[in-house]
Amino acid sequence: ITFKGFFIPKGMHIAPLLTSVLHDESQWEKPHEFYPEHFLDSEGKFAKNAAFLPFSAGRRACAGENLAKMELFLFFTSLLQRFTFQPPPGTPKDDLDLTPDLGLTIPPMPYKTCAGLR
């Protein structure tokens, strides 16, 4: 098959990178920033965006996607119900660097935070 001018022989293994979709300026208001509002509608309620593909897509989609989403929801909801997260004392919120660490995956940069009981 030829795709966008490149010949791909039969049997070739292809690892799709979804970075282009996750940073598509036609799909996201601020594609290169941490911006949770991407997932909120005008009333502040959750809105699913078809361009958000954290577990891949098609035949190669993660088989454990539903379980992973449920576990992540339970984990983070329980943390947010019990704790308030803030930067360490003396660190202004504006000084937090939310730039991701680039590599095969895009994890957040390590930084310190304080969790206080609600």
Secondary structure, DSSP 4 states (H G I P E B T S, - for coil): -EETTEE--TT------THHHHT-TTT-SSTTS--GGGGB-TTS-B---TT--TT--GGGS-TTHHHHHHHHHHHHHHHHHHEEEEPPTT--GGG---PBPPSSS-PBPP---EEEE-
